[in-house]
Amino acid sequence: MPVLLYVLAVAVFAQGTSEFVLAGLVPGISTDLDISIARAGYLTSGFAVGMVVGAPLTAALGRRLPPRWTLSACLLVFVAAHVTGALSDQFAVLLGTRFVAAVANAGFLAVALSTVPTLVPPGKQARALAAILSGTTLALVAGVPAGAFLGGLWGWRAALWAIAGVSALALVAVAVLTPSGLGSREPHPRVNLRAELGTLRSPALTRLLVLGVLVNGATFCAFTFVAPLVTDAAGVDPVLVPAILALFGLGAFGGISAAGRLAGTHGHLVLGIGTPALVAGWALWAALASSAPAVWVLAPVQGALSFAVGGTLIARSMAAAHGAPTMSGAFSTVALNLGALAGPVLGGLAIGHLGLTGPVVVSAALAGGAVMLWFAEGRRGAATPVG
């Protein structure tokens, strides 16, 4: 695999840490800014809104620019947003910086995913996508627990400063190591923007994107509220929250690695078996929410299932959107982050009605919707061949 793929993965690691780290910082932000836990959880939704807006916007604006410029600019804005957030003591400002950071993050990810066809042949594209997305799962393994540890030690602002520092290093690496000629020799004839957007009319692509919304919604609904769920409901010592987050991340890393190997030839099996297993796992977590041993077992299992299914959906949707060479990454990013937007909002509402187990109940329902779609009409669309 080209070295650039791993450079992009490092940048995605920094951005993924920012996206997920709030799962361990929600209680501290709630206390420091004197807001409810449910309202603090909306910071995740604010980030998701920025991802939804930023992916197509940045991909469209940067279609005729060298990827090196677009990727570097996105990282620069990302760093500035985190510095501003770390200096703020107002929820509205912090929410605004999360939105701006997410716009930059989404633009970076959409452009990075769209560069894959220029870097590797079709037979290796699923693995290349998994290599880039492994930065996200490594963020769950190392970045999020480290951020939660820093947040517990010096407060949530320390975590934002650390993310800004790592992102600045990633900016330097991307600016220096991204070839200036990347994108100058495209593997597809240039397609106008209207024609690329027209690929969204494909029923197969639409089904895959809706599946992505449901599965990622389930993931973020539960993950956003993991810290209060495991401490208040299961009685886990708060100092152990980073370890539980790391277990979820280890499972996620295994899941995305499996997706890279299996999406091309056995993706239909991953979706057909993994999605029902997700429903069972979230339902089991809801039923055993007060059991600390169950939490330790279910965290890595649900991480693996969530990212195996999610990673497969990304690879399949990218293949189904082959007629949109510069926007295909944006389509997948938008779908996944619509789920990341809806999940925490639904989880916050569920807490008010069902208590702290509400988010995992909603996660089971969202994954159940994905299962119904898969078996009702999604199998043919999800079986689109992938390289």
C-alpha positions in Angstrom: 0.0 0.0 0.0 1.3 3.5 -0.8 2.8 5.4 2.2 0.3 8.2 1.6 -2.5 6.0 2.8 -0.9 5.7 6.2 -0.2 9.4 6.3 -3.9 10.0 5.7 -4.7 7.4 8.4 -2.6 9.4 10.9 -4.6 12.5 10.1 -7.9 10.6 10.4 -6.6 9.3 13.8 -6.4 12.8 15.1 -9.8 13.8 13.7 -11.4 10.6 14.9 -10.0 11.2 18.4 -11.8 14.6 18.3 -15.0 13.1 17.0 -15.2 10.3 19.6 -13.5 11.7 22.6 -16.5 13.5 23.9 -17.9 10.1 25.0 -15.4 10.3 27.9 -15.7 14.0 28.4 -19.4 14.6 28.6 -19.7 14.4 32.4 -16.8 16.9 32.9 -18.2 19.3 30.3 -21.7 19.0 31.9 -20.3 20.0 35.3 -17.9 22.7 34.1 -20.4 24.5 31.9 -23.3 23.8 34.2 -25.5 22.1 31.6 -27.3 18.7 31.6 -25.6 15.5 30.4 -28.2 15.3 27.6 -27.3 18.8 26.4 -23.6 18.1 26.6 -24.3 15.1 24.3 -25.5 17.5 21.7 -21.9 18.6 21.1 -21.6 15.2 19.3 -24.7 16.1 17.2 -23.2 19.5 16.4 -20.1 17.8 15.2 -22.2 15.5 13.0 -24.1 18.5 11.5 -20.8 19.9 10.5 -19.8 16.6 9.0 -23.0 16.4 7.0 -22.6 19.9 5.6 -18.8 19.8 5.2 -18.5 16.6 3.2 -20.4 17.6 0.0 -19.5 21.3 0.3 -15.7 20.7 0.5 -15.7 17.9 -2.0 -17.6 20.1 -4.5 -15.5 23.2 -3.9 -12.3 21.2 -4.1 -13.1 19.2 -7.2 -10.7 21.1 -9.4 -8.0 21.8 -6.7 -5.0 19.6 -6.0 -5.9 17.2 -3.1 -2.8 18.4 -1.3 -4.2 21.9 -1.0 -7.7 20.8 0.1 -6.4 18.3 2.7 -3.9 20.8 4.2 -6.5 23.6 4.4 -9.0 21.3 6.1 -6.5 20.4 8.7 -5.5 24.0 9.3 -9.1 25.0 10.0 -9.5 21.9 12.2 -6.5 23.0 14.4 -7.8 26.5 14.7 -11.2 25.3 15.8 -9.8 23.2 18.6 -7.6 26.0 19.9 -10.7 28.3 20.0 -12.8 25.6 21.8 -10.1 25.0 24.4 -10.1 28.8 25.2 -13.9 29.1 25.5 -16.0 29.0 28.6 -19.4 29.2 26.8 -21.4 26.3 25.5 -22.6 28.2 22.4 -19.0 28.9 21.4 -17.9 25.4 22.1 -20.8 24.1 20.0 -19.8 26.4 17.2 -16.2 25.3 17.2 -17.4 21.7 17.1 -19.4 22.5 14.0 -16.5 24.2 12.2 -14.0 21.5 13.2 -16.5 18.9 11.8 -16.8 20.8 8.5 -13.1 20.6 8.1 -13.0 17.0 9.2 -15.7 16.0 6.8 -14.0 17.7 3.9 -10.7 16.0 4.7 -12.3 12.6 4.9 -14.4 13.0 1.8 -11.3 14.1 -0.3 -9.1 11.4 1.3 -11.6 8.6 0.5 -12.0 9.9 -3.1 -8.2 9.8 -3.7 -8.2 6.0 -3.2 -8.9 5.2 -6.9 -5.9 7.4 -7.9 -3.6 5.5 -5.5 -4.5 1.8 -5.9 -6.0 -0.5 -8.5 -9.6 -1.7 -8.2 -8.7 -5.0 -6.6 -7.1 -3.3 -3.6 -9.5 -0.4 -3.0 -11.5 -2.1 -0.2 -8.2 -2.6 1.7 -7.1 0.9 1.0 -10.3 2.3 2.4 -9.9 0.1 5.5 -6.3 1.4 5.9 -7.5 5.0 5.9 -10.5 4.3 8.2 -8.2 2.3 10.6 -7.2 5.8 11.8 -10.7 6.1 13.2 -10.6 2.8 15.0 -7.1 3.5 16.4 -8.5 6.8 17.7 -10.9 4.7 19.7 -8.2 2.4 20.9 -5.6 5.0 21.9 -6.8 8.5 21.2 -10.2 8.4 23.0 -8.9 6.7 26.2 -5.9 9.1 26.3 -8.3 12.1 25.9 -10.5 10.7 28.6 -7.5 10.2 30.8 -6.3 13.8 30.2 -9.8 15.1 30.8 -10.0 13.3 34.1 -6.5 14.5 35.1 -6.6 18.2 33.9 -10.1 18.8 32.6 -11.7 18.5 29.2 -9.8 21.5 27.8 -6.5 19.6 28.1 -7.9 17.0 25.7 -8.8 19.7 23.2 -5.3 21.1 23.4 -3.8 17.6 22.9 -6.0 17.1 19.8 -4.9 20.4 18.4 -1.2 19.5 18.9 -1.6 16.1 17.2 -3.6 17.6 14.4 -0.9 20.2 13.8 1.7 17.4 13.4 -0.6 15.6 11.0 -1.0 18.9 9.0 2.8 19.1 8.5 3.0 15.4 7.5 0.1 15.7 5.0 1.5 19.0 3.5 5.0 17.5 3.1 4.2 14.0 2.0 1.2 14.4 -0.2 2.5 14.4 -3.8 1.8 17.7 -5.5 0.8 15.8 -8.7 -1.9 13.7 -6.9 -5.1 14.0 -8.8 -3.5 15.3 -12.0 -3.9 11.9 -13.7 -7.4 10.8 -12.9 -8.4 7.1 -13.4 -11.8 8.3 -14.7 -12.8 11.0 -17.3 -13.8 14.2 -15.5 -17.5 14.1 -14.7 -19.5 17.3 -14.1 -21.0 17.8 -10.7 -24.6 17.4 -11.8 -23.8 14.0 -13.3 -22.0 12.9 -10.1 -25.0 14.0 -8.0 -27.2 12.1 -10.4 -25.7 8.8 -9.2 -27.8 9.3 -6.0 -30.8 8.2 -8.0 -29.4 4.7 -8.0 -31.7 2.4 -5.8 -28.7 0.2 -4.9 -26.6 3.2 -3.7 -29.6 4.7 -1.9 -30.2 1.5 0.0 -26.6 1.3 1.1 -26.5 4.9 2.3 -29.7 4.5 4.3 -28.2 1.4 5.9 -25.2 3.5 6.8 -27.4 6.1 8.5 -29.1 3.4 10.6 -26.0 1.5 11.6 -24.0 4.6 12.5 -27.0 6.1 14.3 -27.1 3.0 16.5 -23.3 3.2 17.1 -23.3 6.9 18.1 -26.5 6.7 20.1 -25.0 4.3 22.6 -21.3 5.4 22.3 -22.0 9.1 23.1 -23.4 8.1 26.5 -21.1 5.3 27.4 -19.4 7.1 30.3 -22.6 7.9 32.3 -24.1 4.5 31.3 -21.3 2.4 32.6 -20.6 4.5 35.7 -24.1 5.2 36.9 -26.0 2.2 35.6 -23.3 -0.5 35.9 -21.4 1.0 38.8 -18.0 0.9 37.1 -15.4 3.2 38.7 -15.0 6.4 36.6 -11.3 5.8 36.4 -11.9 2.7 34.3 -14.0 4.4 31.6 -10.9 4.9 29.4 -10.3 1.2 29.6 -13.8 0.4 28.4 -13.5 2.9 25.6 -10.2 1.3 24.6 -11.9 -2.2 24.5 -14.6 -0.8 22.3 -11.8 0.7 20.1 -9.9 -2.6 19.9 -13.1 -4.3 18.8 -13.6 -1.6 16.2 -10.1 -2.0 14.9 -10.7 -5.7 14.4 -14.1 -5.0 12.8 -12.7 -2.5 10.2 -9.8 -4.8 9.5 -12.2 -7.6 8.8 -14.3 -5.3 6.5 -11.2 -4.6 4.5 -10.6 -8.2 3.9 -14.1 -9.4 3.3 -16.1 -6.4 1.8 -15.0 -7.2 -1.7 -16.0 -10.8 -1.9 -18.1 -11.6 1.2 -19.7 -8.3 2.0 -23.2 -9.6 1.7 -22.4 -12.2 4.5 -20.9 -9.5 6.7 -24.1 -7.4 6.4 -26.5 -10.4 6.5 -24.9 -11.8 9.7 -23.3 -8.8 11.4 -26.4 -6.5 11.3 -28.7 -8.9 13.1 -25.9 -9.6 15.6 -25.7 -5.9 16.2 -29.4 -5.8 17.2 -28.9 -8.7 19.6 -25.8 -7.1 21.1 -27.5 -3.7 21.8 -30.6 -5.4 23.2 -28.5 -7.5 25.5 -26.6 -4.5 26.7 -29.9 -2.8 27.5 -31.1 -5.9 29.4 -27.8 -6.2 31.3 -27.0 -2.5 31.7 -26.6 -2.9 35.5 -24.0 -5.7 35.2 -20.4 -4.5 35.1 -19.1 -7.9 33.8 -21.5 -7.7 30.8 -20.3 -4.2 30.0 -16.7 -5.4 29.8 -17.7 -8.2 27.4 -20.1 -6.3 25.2 -17.9 -3.2 24.7 -15.4 -4.9 22.4 -18.1 -7.1 20.7 -20.3 -4.2 19.8 -17.2 -2.2 18.6 -16.2 -5.0 16.3 -19.7 -5.5 14.9 -20.4 -1.8 14.5 -17.3 -1.2 12.5 -17.3 -4.4 10.5 -20.8 -3.6 9.2 -20.1 0.1 8.9 -16.8 -0.4 7.1 -18.4 -2.8 4.7 -21.2 -0.3 3.9 -18.6 2.4 3.1 -16.8 0.1 0.7 -20.0 -1.0 -0.9 -21.4 2.5 -1.3 -18.1 3.8 -2.7 -18.3 1.0 -5.4 -21.9 1.7 -6.1 -21.1 5.4 -6.6 -18.4 4.6 -9.2 -20.0 7.3 -11.5 -19.1 10.0 -9.0 -15.3 9.8 -8.7 -14.9 13.1 -6.7 -18.1 13.0 -4.7 -18.4 9.3 -3.7 -16.4 9.9 -0.5 -18.8 12.7 0.3 -21.9 10.5 -0.1 -20.6 7.9 2.3 -19.4 10.6 4.8 -22.8 12.3 4.8 -24.7 9.1 5.3 -22.6 7.9 8.2 -22.8 11.3 9.9 -26.5 11.7 9.4 -26.5 8.7 11.7 -24.0 10.4 14.0 -26.3 13.4 14.1 -29.6 11.5 14.8 -28.1 9.0 17.2 -27.1 11.3 20.1 -30.2 13.4 19.8 -32.4 10.3 20.0 -30.2 9.0 22.8 -30.6 12.2 24.8 -34.4 12.1 24.3 -34.4 8.5 25.4 -32.6 9.3 28.6 -35.4 11.6 29.6 -38.0 8.8 29.1 -36.2 5.6 29.8 -33.2 6.6 31.9 -29.6 5.9 31.2 -30.4 2.6 29.4 -32.5 4.6 26.8 -29.6 5.1 24.3 -28.9 1.3 24.0 -32.6 0.6 23.6 -32.7 3.1 20.7 -29.5 1.6 19.3 -31.2 -1.8 19.2 -34.2 -0.2 17.4 -32.1 1.6 14.8 -30.0 -1.6 14.1 -33.3 -3.4 13.8 -34.5 -1.0 11.2 -31.3 -1.8 9.2 -32.0 -5.5 9.5 -35.5 -5.0 8.1 -34.2 -2.9 5.2 -31.5 -5.5 4.5 -33.9 -8.4 4.3 -36.7 -6.6 2.6 -34.9 -5.1 -0.3 -31.2 -4.4 0.4 -29.5 -7.7 -0.3 -29.2 -7.2 -4.1 -27.9 -3.6 -3.6 -25.5 -4.5 -0.8 -24.0 -7.3 -3.0 -22.5 -4.8 -5.4 -19.0 -6.0 -6.2 -16.2 -4.0 -4.6 -12.5 -4.0 -5.4 
